[in-house]
Amino acid sequence: MSDESGTGGWCTIESDPGVFTSLVESFGVRGCEFAELWSLDDDSLERVVSDFGDVYGLIFLFKWMPSGGGGGGGGG
């Protein structure tokens, strides 16, 4: 099967916390909250914990490209 969409086999999802909340609620998950995080530095991570409490995971929406070849979201 060829990838004619140009996504390289990645599923495109809107990078909006509300979209993720709706998605997981459709799976039956309750009491879960999503927030945008723009950096993985210590201050940003500490701020998320202080604002929202325990963090159980991170979802990365952009493919990391080690050579700086695009793909968004940082990485060289």
DODRENFI-475194 format. One record per atom (N, C-alpha, C, O): residue in three letters; x, y, z; residue number from 1. Coordinates in Angstrom, 1 decimal, always signed. Layout:
% residues N
rest->ala	px->X	py->Y	pz->Z	nr->NUM
...
This chain:
% residues 76
rest->met	px->+0.8	py->-1.2	pz->+0.0	nr->1
rest->met	px->+0.0	py->+0.0	pz->+0.0	nr->1
rest->met	px->+0.9	py->+1.2	pz->+0.0	nr->1
rest->met	px->+1.8	py->+1.4	pz->+0.8	nr->1
rest->ser	px->+0.7	py->+2.1	pz->-0.9	nr->2
rest->ser	px->+1.5	py->+3.4	pz->-1.0	nr->2
rest->ser	px->+0.9	py->+4.5	pz->-0.2	nr->2
rest->ser	px->-0.3	py->+4.5	pz->+0.1	nr->2
rest->asp	px->+1.7	py->+5.4	pz->+0.2	nr->3
rest->asp	px->+1.3	py->+6.6	pz->+1.0	nr->3
rest->asp	px->+1.1	py->+7.7	pz->+0.1	nr->3
rest->asp	px->+2.1	py->+8.5	pz->-0.2	nr->3
rest->glu	px->-0.1	py->+7.9	pz->-0.5	nr->4
rest->glu	px->-0.3	py->+9.0	pz->-1.4	nr->4
rest->glu	px->-0.7	py->+10.3	pz->-0.7	nr->4
rest->glu	px->-0.8	py->+11.4	pz->-1.4	nr->4
rest->ser	px->-0.9	py->+10.3	pz->+0.6	nr->5
rest->ser	px->-1.3	py->+11.5	pz->+1.3	nr->5
rest->ser	px->-0.1	py->+12.4	pz->+1.6	nr->5
rest->ser	px->-0.2	py->+13.6	pz->+1.9	nr->5
rest->gly	px->+1.2	py->+11.9	pz->+1.4	nr->6
rest->gly	px->+2.3	py->+12.7	pz->+1.7	nr->6
rest->gly	px->+2.7	py->+12.8	pz->+3.2	nr->6
rest->gly	px->+3.5	py->+13.6	pz->+3.6	nr->6
rest->thr	px->+2.0	py->+12.0	pz->+4.0	nr->7
rest->thr	px->+2.3	py->+12.1	pz->+5.5	nr->7
rest->thr	px->+3.3	py->+11.1	pz->+5.9	nr->7
rest->thr	px->+3.7	py->+11.1	pz->+7.1	nr->7
rest->gly	px->+3.9	py->+10.3	pz->+5.1	nr->8
rest->gly	px->+4.9	py->+9.3	pz->+5.5	nr->8
rest->gly	px->+4.3	py->+8.3	pz->+6.4	nr->8
rest->gly	px->+5.1	py->+7.7	pz->+7.2	nr->8
rest->gly	px->+3.0	py->+8.0	pz->+6.3	nr->9
rest->gly	px->+2.4	py->+7.0	pz->+7.2	nr->9
rest->gly	px->+2.0	py->+7.5	pz->+8.5	nr->9
rest->gly	px->+1.5	py->+6.7	pz->+9.3	nr->9
rest->trp	px->+2.2	py->+8.8	pz->+8.8	nr->10
rest->trp	px->+1.7	py->+9.4	pz->+10.1	nr->10
rest->trp	px->+0.3	py->+9.8	pz->+9.9	nr->10
rest->trp	px->-0.2	py->+10.3	pz->+8.9	nr->10
rest->cys	px->-0.5	py->+9.6	pz->+11.0	nr->11
rest->cys	px->-1.8	py->+10.1	pz->+11.1	nr->11
rest->cys	px->-1.9	py->+11.5	pz->+11.5	nr->11
rest->cys	px->-1.2	py->+11.9	pz->+12.5	nr->11
rest->thr	px->-2.6	py->+12.3	pz->+10.7	nr->12
rest->thr	px->-2.6	py->+13.8	pz->+11.0	nr->12
rest->thr	px->-3.7	py->+14.0	pz->+12.0	nr->12
rest->thr	px->-4.9	py->+13.6	pz->+11.8	nr->12
rest->ile	px->-3.4	py->+14.7	pz->+13.1	nr->13
rest->ile	px->-4.4	py->+15.1	pz->+14.1	nr->13
rest->ile	px->-4.1	py->+16.5	pz->+14.5	nr->13
rest->ile	px->-3.0	py->+17.0	pz->+14.6	nr->13
rest->glu	px->-5.2	py->+17.3	pz->+14.6	nr->14
rest->glu	px->-5.1	py->+18.7	pz->+15.1	nr->14
rest->glu	px->-4.4	py->+18.8	pz->+16.4	nr->14
rest->glu	px->-4.8	py->+18.0	pz->+17.3	nr->14
rest->ser	px->-3.4	py->+19.6	pz->+16.5	nr->15
rest->ser	px->-2.7	py->+19.8	pz->+17.8	nr->15
rest->ser	px->-3.4	py->+20.7	pz->+18.7	nr->15
rest->ser	px->-2.9	py->+21.8	pz->+19.0	nr->15
rest->asp	px->-4.5	py->+20.3	pz->+19.2	nr->16
rest->asp	px->-5.3	py->+21.1	pz->+20.1	nr->16
rest->asp	px->-5.7	py->+20.3	pz->+21.3	nr->16
rest->asp	px->-6.2	py->+19.2	pz->+21.1	nr->16
rest->pro	px->-5.5	py->+20.8	pz->+22.5	nr->17
rest->pro	px->-5.9	py->+20.0	pz->+23.7	nr->17
rest->pro	px->-7.3	py->+19.6	pz->+23.7	nr->17
rest->pro	px->-7.7	py->+18.5	pz->+24.2	nr->17
rest->gly	px->-8.2	py->+20.4	pz->+23.2	nr->18
rest->gly	px->-9.6	py->+20.1	pz->+23.1	nr->18
rest->gly	px->-9.9	py->+18.9	pz->+22.2	nr->18
rest->gly	px->-10.8	py->+18.1	pz->+22.5	nr->18
rest->val	px->-9.2	py->+18.8	pz->+21.1	nr->19
rest->val	px->-9.4	py->+17.7	pz->+20.2	nr->19
rest->val	px->-9.0	py->+16.3	pz->+20.9	nr->19
rest->val	px->-9.7	py->+15.3	pz->+20.8	nr->19
rest->phe	px->-7.9	py->+16.4	pz->+21.6	nr->20
rest->phe	px->-7.4	py->+15.2	pz->+22.3	nr->20
rest->phe	px->-8.4	py->+14.8	pz->+23.5	nr->20
rest->phe	px->-8.7	py->+13.6	pz->+23.7	nr->20
rest->thr	px->-8.9	py->+15.8	pz->+24.1	nr->21
rest->thr	px->-9.9	py->+15.5	pz->+25.2	nr->21
rest->thr	px->-11.1	py->+14.8	pz->+24.6	nr->21
rest->thr	px->-11.6	py->+13.8	pz->+25.1	nr->21
rest->ser	px->-11.6	py->+15.3	pz->+23.5	nr->22
rest->ser	px->-12.8	py->+14.7	pz->+22.8	nr->22
rest->ser	px->-12.5	py->+13.3	pz->+22.4	nr->22
rest->ser	px->-13.3	py->+12.4	pz->+22.5	nr->22
rest->leu	px->-11.3	py->+13.1	pz->+21.8	nr->23
rest->leu	px->-10.9	py->+11.8	pz->+21.3	nr->23
rest->leu	px->-10.8	py->+10.8	pz->+22.5	nr->23
rest->leu	px->-11.4	py->+9.7	pz->+22.3	nr->23
rest->val	px->-10.2	py->+11.1	pz->+23.6	nr->24
rest->val	px->-10.1	py->+10.1	pz->+24.6	nr->24
rest->val	px->-11.4	py->+9.9	pz->+25.3	nr->24
rest->val	px->-11.7	py->+8.8	pz->+25.8	nr->24
rest->glu	px->-12.3	py->+10.9	pz->+25.4	nr->25
rest->glu	px->-13.6	py->+10.8	pz->+26.0	nr->25
rest->glu	px->-14.4	py->+9.8	pz->+25.1	nr->25
rest->glu	px->-15.3	py->+9.1	pz->+25.7	nr->25
rest->ser	px->-14.2	py->+9.9	pz->+23.8	nr->26
rest->ser	px->-14.9	py->+8.9	pz->+22.9	nr->26
rest->ser	px->-14.5	py->+7.5	pz->+23.2	nr->26
rest->ser	px->-15.3	py->+6.6	pz->+22.8	nr->26
rest->phe	px->-13.4	py->+7.3	pz->+23.8	nr->27
rest->phe	px->-12.9	py->+5.9	pz->+24.2	nr->27
rest->phe	px->-13.4	py->+5.5	pz->+25.5	nr->27
rest->phe	px->-13.2	py->+4.4	pz->+26.0	nr->27
rest->gly	px->-14.1	py->+6.5	pz->+26.2	nr->28
rest->gly	px->-14.6	py->+6.2	pz->+27.6	nr->28
rest->gly	px->-13.8	py->+6.7	pz->+28.7	nr->28
rest->gly	px->-14.1	py->+6.4	pz->+29.9	nr->28
rest->val	px->-12.7	py->+7.4	pz->+28.4	nr->29
rest->val	px->-11.8	py->+7.9	pz->+29.5	nr->29
rest->val	px->-12.5	py->+9.2	pz->+30.1	nr->29
rest->val	px->-13.0	py->+10.0	pz->+29.3	nr->29
rest->arg	px->-12.5	py->+9.3	pz->+31.4	nr->30
rest->arg	px->-13.0	py->+10.4	pz->+32.1	nr->30
rest->arg	px->-12.0	py->+11.0	pz->+33.1	nr->30
rest->arg	px->-11.1	py->+10.2	pz->+33.6	nr->30
rest->gly	px->-12.1	py->+12.3	pz->+33.3	nr->31
rest->gly	px->-11.2	py->+12.9	pz->+34.3	nr->31
rest->gly	px->-9.8	py->+13.1	pz->+33.8	nr->31
rest->gly	px->-8.8	py->+13.2	pz->+34.6	nr->31
rest->cys	px->-9.6	py->+13.2	pz->+32.5	nr->32
rest->cys	px->-8.3	py->+13.4	pz->+31.9	nr->32
rest->cys	px->-8.2	py->+14.8	pz->+31.3	nr->32
rest->cys	px->-9.2	py->+15.2	pz->+30.7	nr->32
rest->glu	px->-7.1	py->+15.5	pz->+31.4	nr->33
rest->glu	px->-6.9	py->+16.8	pz->+30.9	nr->33
rest->glu	px->-5.7	py->+16.9	pz->+30.0	nr->33
rest->glu	px->-4.6	py->+16.4	pz->+30.4	nr->33
rest->phe	px->-5.8	py->+17.6	pz->+28.9	nr->34
rest->phe	px->-4.6	py->+17.8	pz->+28.0	nr->34
rest->phe	px->-4.2	py->+19.2	pz->+28.0	nr->34
rest->phe	px->-5.1	py->+20.1	pz->+28.1	nr->34
rest->ala	px->-3.0	py->+19.5	pz->+27.9	nr->35
rest->ala	px->-2.4	py->+20.9	pz->+27.9	nr->35
rest->ala	px->-1.3	py->+21.0	pz->+26.9	nr->35
rest->ala	px->-0.6	py->+20.0	pz->+26.7	nr->35
rest->glu	px->-1.1	py->+22.1	pz->+26.2	nr->36
rest->glu	px->+0.0	py->+22.3	pz->+25.3	nr->36
rest->glu	px->+1.3	py->+22.6	pz->+26.1	nr->36
rest->glu	px->+1.2	py->+23.3	pz->+27.1	nr->36
rest->leu	px->+2.3	py->+22.0	pz->+25.6	nr->37
rest->leu	px->+3.6	py->+22.2	pz->+26.2	nr->37
rest->leu	px->+4.6	py->+22.6	pz->+25.1	nr->37
rest->leu	px->+4.7	py->+21.8	pz->+24.1	nr->37
rest->trp	px->+5.2	py->+23.7	pz->+25.1	nr->38
rest->trp	px->+6.0	py->+24.2	pz->+24.0	nr->38
rest->trp	px->+7.5	py->+23.9	pz->+24.2	nr->38
rest->trp	px->+8.2	py->+24.1	pz->+23.2	nr->38
rest->ser	px->+7.9	py->+23.5	pz->+25.4	nr->39
rest->ser	px->+9.3	py->+23.2	pz->+25.6	nr->39
rest->ser	px->+9.4	py->+22.1	pz->+26.6	nr->39
rest->ser	px->+8.5	py->+21.9	pz->+27.5	nr->39
rest->leu	px->+10.5	py->+21.4	pz->+26.6	nr->40
rest->leu	px->+10.8	py->+20.3	pz->+27.6	nr->40
rest->leu	px->+11.8	py->+20.7	pz->+28.6	nr->40
rest->leu	px->+12.3	py->+19.9	pz->+29.3	nr->40
rest->asp	px->+12.1	py->+22.0	pz->+28.7	nr->41
rest->asp	px->+13.0	py->+22.4	pz->+29.7	nr->41
rest->asp	px->+12.4	py->+22.3	pz->+31.1	nr->41
rest->asp	px->+11.2	py->+22.2	pz->+31.3	nr->41
rest->asp	px->+13.3	py->+22.3	pz->+32.1	nr->42
rest->asp	px->+12.8	py->+22.0	pz->+33.5	nr->42
rest->asp	px->+11.7	py->+23.0	pz->+34.0	nr->42
rest->asp	px->+10.8	py->+22.6	pz->+34.6	nr->42
rest->asp	px->+11.9	py->+24.3	pz->+33.7	nr->43
rest->asp	px->+10.9	py->+25.3	pz->+34.1	nr->43
rest->asp	px->+9.5	py->+25.0	pz->+33.5	nr->43
rest->asp	px->+8.5	py->+25.1	pz->+34.2	nr->43
rest->ser	px->+9.5	py->+24.6	pz->+32.2	nr->44
rest->ser	px->+8.2	py->+24.4	pz->+31.6	nr->44
rest->ser	px->+7.5	py->+23.1	pz->+32.2	nr->44
rest->ser	px->+6.3	py->+23.1	pz->+32.4	nr->44
rest->leu	px->+8.3	py->+22.1	pz->+32.4	nr->45
rest->leu	px->+7.8	py->+20.9	pz->+33.0	nr->45
rest->leu	px->+7.3	py->+21.1	pz->+34.4	nr->45
rest->leu	px->+6.2	py->+20.6	pz->+34.8	nr->45
rest->glu	px->+8.0	py->+21.9	pz->+35.2	nr->46
rest->glu	px->+7.6	py->+22.2	pz->+36.5	nr->46
rest->glu	px->+6.3	py->+23.0	pz->+36.6	nr->46
rest->glu	px->+5.5	py->+22.8	pz->+37.4	nr->46
rest->arg	px->+6.2	py->+23.9	pz->+35.6	nr->47
rest->arg	px->+5.0	py->+24.7	pz->+35.5	nr->47
rest->arg	px->+3.7	py->+23.9	pz->+35.2	nr->47
rest->arg	px->+2.7	py->+24.1	pz->+35.7	nr->47
rest->val	px->+3.9	py->+22.9	pz->+34.3	nr->48
rest->val	px->+2.8	py->+22.0	pz->+34.0	nr->48
rest->val	px->+2.3	py->+21.2	pz->+35.2	nr->48
rest->val	px->+1.1	py->+21.1	pz->+35.5	nr->48
rest->val	px->+3.3	py->+20.7	pz->+36.0	nr->49
rest->val	px->+3.0	py->+20.0	pz->+37.2	nr->49
rest->val	px->+2.3	py->+20.9	pz->+38.2	nr->49
rest->val	px->+1.3	py->+20.5	pz->+38.8	nr->49
rest->ser	px->+2.8	py->+22.1	pz->+38.4	nr->50
rest->ser	px->+2.2	py->+23.0	pz->+39.4	nr->50
rest->ser	px->+0.8	py->+23.4	pz->+38.9	nr->50
rest->ser	px->-0.1	py->+23.6	pz->+39.8	nr->50
rest->asp	px->+0.6	py->+23.6	pz->+37.6	nr->51
rest->asp	px->-0.8	py->+24.0	pz->+37.1	nr->51
rest->asp	px->-1.8	py->+22.9	pz->+37.1	nr->51
rest->asp	px->-3.0	py->+23.1	pz->+37.3	nr->51
rest->phe	px->-1.3	py->+21.6	pz->+36.8	nr->52
rest->phe	px->-2.3	py->+20.6	pz->+36.5	nr->52
rest->phe	px->-2.2	py->+19.4	pz->+37.5	nr->52
rest->phe	px->-3.0	py->+18.5	pz->+37.5	nr->52
rest->gly	px->-1.1	py->+19.3	pz->+38.2	nr->53
rest->gly	px->-0.9	py->+18.1	pz->+39.1	nr->53
rest->gly	px->-0.1	py->+17.1	pz->+38.4	nr->53
rest->gly	px->+0.8	py->+17.4	pz->+37.6	nr->53
rest->asp	px->-0.3	py->+15.8	pz->+38.8	nr->54
rest->asp	px->+0.5	py->+14.7	pz->+38.2	nr->54
rest->asp	px->+0.4	py->+14.7	pz->+36.7	nr->54
rest->asp	px->-0.7	py->+14.9	pz->+36.1	nr->54
rest->val	px->+1.5	py->+14.4	pz->+36.1	nr->55
rest->val	px->+1.6	py->+14.2	pz->+34.6	nr->55
rest->val	px->+1.9	py->+12.7	pz->+34.3	nr->55
rest->val	px->+2.9	py->+12.2	pz->+34.9	nr->55
rest->tyr	px->+1.0	py->+12.1	pz->+33.6	nr->56
rest->tyr	px->+1.2	py->+10.7	pz->+33.3	nr->56
rest->tyr	px->+1.7	py->+10.3	pz->+31.9	nr->56
rest->tyr	px->+2.0	py->+9.2	pz->+31.6	nr->56
rest->gly	px->+1.9	py->+11.3	pz->+31.1	nr->57
rest->gly	px->+2.5	py->+11.1	pz->+29.8	nr->57
rest->gly	px->+2.6	py->+12.3	pz->+28.9	nr->57
rest->gly	px->+1.9	py->+13.3	pz->+29.2	nr->57
rest->leu	px->+3.3	py->+12.2	pz->+27.9	nr->58
rest->leu	px->+3.5	py->+13.3	pz->+26.9	nr->58
rest->leu	px->+3.2	py->+12.7	pz->+25.5	nr->58
rest->leu	px->+3.5	py->+11.6	pz->+25.2	nr->58
rest->ile	px->+2.5	py->+13.5	pz->+24.7	nr->59
rest->ile	px->+2.2	py->+13.1	pz->+23.3	nr->59
rest->ile	px->+2.9	py->+14.1	pz->+22.4	nr->59
rest->ile	px->+2.7	py->+15.3	pz->+22.5	nr->59
rest->phe	px->+3.8	py->+13.5	pz->+21.6	nr->60
rest->phe	px->+4.6	py->+14.3	pz->+20.7	nr->60
rest->phe	px->+3.9	py->+14.3	pz->+19.3	nr->60
rest->phe	px->+3.6	py->+13.2	pz->+18.8	nr->60
rest->leu	px->+3.5	py->+15.5	pz->+18.8	nr->61
rest->leu	px->+2.7	py->+15.6	pz->+17.6	nr->61
rest->leu	px->+3.5	py->+15.8	pz->+16.3	nr->61
rest->leu	px->+3.0	py->+15.7	pz->+15.2	nr->61
rest->phe	px->+4.8	py->+16.0	pz->+16.5	nr->62
rest->phe	px->+5.7	py->+16.2	pz->+15.3	nr->62
rest->phe	px->+6.8	py->+15.2	pz->+15.3	nr->62
rest->phe	px->+7.4	py->+15.0	pz->+16.3	nr->62
rest->lys	px->+7.1	py->+14.7	pz->+14.1	nr->63
rest->lys	px->+8.3	py->+13.8	pz->+14.0	nr->63
rest->lys	px->+9.6	py->+14.6	pz->+14.2	nr->63
rest->lys	px->+9.8	py->+15.6	pz->+13.6	nr->63
rest->trp	px->+10.4	py->+14.0	pz->+15.1	nr->64
rest->trp	px->+11.7	py->+14.7	pz->+15.4	nr->64
rest->trp	px->+12.7	py->+14.3	pz->+14.2	nr->64
rest->trp	px->+12.8	py->+13.1	pz->+13.9	nr->64
rest->met	px->+13.3	py->+15.3	pz->+13.7	nr->65
rest->met	px->+14.3	py->+15.1	pz->+12.6	nr->65
rest->met	px->+15.6	py->+15.5	pz->+13.1	nr->65
rest->met	px->+15.9	py->+16.7	pz->+13.3	nr->65
rest->pro	px->+16.5	py->+14.6	pz->+13.3	nr->66
rest->pro	px->+17.8	py->+14.9	pz->+13.9	nr->66
rest->pro	px->+18.7	py->+15.8	pz->+13.1	nr->66
rest->pro	px->+19.6	py->+16.5	pz->+13.6	nr->66
rest->ser	px->+18.5	py->+15.8	pz->+11.8	nr->67
rest->ser	px->+19.4	py->+16.7	pz->+10.9	nr->67
rest->ser	px->+18.8	py->+18.1	pz->+10.7	nr->67
rest->ser	px->+19.4	py->+18.8	pz->+9.9	nr->67
rest->gly	px->+17.8	py->+18.4	pz->+11.4	nr->68
rest->gly	px->+17.2	py->+19.7	pz->+11.2	nr->68
rest->gly	px->+16.4	py->+19.9	pz->+9.9	nr->68
rest->gly	px->+16.2	py->+21.0	pz->+9.4	nr->68
rest->gly	px->+16.0	py->+18.7	pz->+9.4	nr->69
rest->gly	px->+15.3	py->+18.7	pz->+8.1	nr->69
rest->gly	px->+13.8	py->+19.0	pz->+8.1	nr->69
rest->gly	px->+13.1	py->+18.5	pz->+7.3	nr->69
rest->gly	px->+13.4	py->+19.8	pz->+9.1	nr->70
rest->gly	px->+11.9	py->+20.1	pz->+9.2	nr->70
rest->gly	px->+11.2	py->+19.1	pz->+10.1	nr->70
rest->gly	px->+11.8	py->+18.4	pz->+10.9	nr->70
rest->gly	px->+9.9	py->+19.1	pz->+9.9	nr->71
rest->gly	px->+9.1	py->+18.2	pz->+10.7	nr->71
rest->gly	px->+8.5	py->+18.9	pz->+12.0	nr->71
rest->gly	px->+7.7	py->+18.3	pz->+12.7	nr->71
rest->gly	px->+9.0	py->+20.1	pz->+12.2	nr->72
rest->gly	px->+8.4	py->+20.9	pz->+13.3	nr->72
rest->gly	px->+8.9	py->+20.4	pz->+14.7	nr->72
rest->gly	px->+9.5	py->+19.3	pz->+14.8	nr->72
rest->gly	px->+8.6	py->+21.1	pz->+15.7	nr->73
rest->gly	px->+8.8	py->+20.7	pz->+17.1	nr->73
rest->gly	px->+10.2	py->+20.6	pz->+17.6	nr->73
rest->gly	px->+10.4	py->+20.0	pz->+18.6	nr->73
rest->gly	px->+11.2	py->+21.2	pz->+16.9	nr->74
rest->gly	px->+12.5	py->+21.2	pz->+17.4	nr->74
rest->gly	px->+13.4	py->+20.0	pz->+17.0	nr->74
rest->gly	px->+12.9	py->+19.2	pz->+16.2	nr->74
rest->gly	px->+14.6	py->+20.0	pz->+17.5	nr->75
rest->gly	px->+15.5	py->+18.9	pz->+17.1	nr->75
rest->gly	px->+16.5	py->+19.3	pz->+16.1	nr->75
rest->gly	px->+16.4	py->+18.7	pz->+15.0	nr->75
rest->gly	px->+17.3	py->+20.2	pz->+16.3	nr->76
rest->gly	px->+18.5	py->+20.4	pz->+15.5	nr->76
rest->gly	px->+18.3	py->+21.4	pz->+14.5	nr->76
rest->gly	px->+19.2	py->+21.7	pz->+13.7	nr->76
